[in-house]
């Protein structure tokens, strides 16, 4: 039987996956100067009713344990920023592989 931590991660993974897909389909849903990674983070905060710190930790754990989703996440950031300059926080996330 799954514990509440596993259920929370499963829920977060589903939310993150859906929102990453939404951004890939329509990058315009992210405002021009908004951080793509932060967009996902704030969706987790809003939909899961957790703090930014908790959402960041959950997202980092999900991406760390799911290399395929991590690669998709990085691609999403690249696609969002293809026509614009990379946001500083996106650059840190891509270069370190960590969510700040």
C-alpha positions in Angstrom: 0.0 0.0 0.0 1.3 3.4 -0.9 1.9 6.0 1.8 0.8 9.6 1.6 4.3 10.7 0.5 4.1 8.4 -2.5 0.6 9.6 -3.3 1.8 13.2 -3.1 4.6 12.5 -5.5 2.3 10.7 -7.9 -0.1 13.6 -7.9 2.7 16.1 -8.4 4.2 14.0 -11.2 0.8 13.9 -13.0 0.4 17.7 -12.6 3.9 18.5 -13.7 3.7 16.1 -16.7 0.4 17.6 -17.8 1.6 21.2 -17.4 4.9 20.4 -19.2 2.8 19.0 -22.1 0.6 22.1 -22.1 3.7 24.4 -22.3 5.2 22.3 -25.1 1.9 22.5 -27.1 1.4 26.2 -26.4 4.5 28.0 -25.1 2.5 31.2 -25.1 0.8 30.2 -21.9 3.9 31.3 -20.1 4.3 35.1 -20.1 7.3 36.5 -21.9 9.5 37.2 -18.9 8.2 34.3 -16.8 10.5 31.5 -15.9 9.3 28.2 -17.5 10.4 26.1 -14.5 8.7 28.5 -12.1 5.5 28.2 -14.1 5.5 24.5 -13.4 6.5 25.1 -9.8 3.6 27.5 -9.2 1.1 25.2 -10.8 2.2 22.6 -8.2 1.8 25.2 -5.4 -1.7 26.1 -6.6 -3.0 22.7 -7.4 -1.5 20.8 -4.4 -1.9 23.7 -1.9 1.7 23.4 -0.7 4.4 25.9 0.0 6.9 27.0 -2.7 9.6 25.2 -0.8 7.6 22.0 -0.6 6.7 22.1 -4.2 10.3 22.8 -5.2 11.5 19.8 -3.2 8.8 17.5 -4.6 9.5 18.6 -8.2 13.3 18.1 -7.7 12.7 14.6 -6.3 10.4 13.7 -9.2 12.9 15.0 -11.8 15.8 13.3 -10.1 14.0 9.9 -10.0 12.6 10.1 -13.5 15.3 10.9 -16.0 12.9 10.8 -18.9 10.6 13.4 -17.3 13.7 15.5 -16.4 14.8 15.5 -20.1 11.3 16.5 -21.1 11.3 19.3 -18.5 14.6 20.6 -19.8 13.3 20.5 -23.4 10.2 22.4 -22.3 12.4 25.1 -20.8 14.4 25.2 -24.1 11.3 25.4 -26.3 9.7 28.1 -24.2 12.9 30.2 -24.5 13.7 29.4 -28.1 12.6 32.8 -29.4 13.6 34.8 -26.3 16.6 35.1 -24.1 16.9 32.5 -21.4 15.7 33.6 -18.0 18.5 33.5 -15.4 16.7 31.0 -13.2 16.1 28.7 -16.2 19.8 28.8 -17.0 20.6 27.8 -13.4 18.2 24.9 -13.5 19.5 23.6 -16.8 23.2 24.0 -15.9 22.9 22.4 -12.5 20.0 20.0 -13.1 18.5 21.3 -9.8 15.5 23.3 -9.1 16.3 26.4 -7.1 
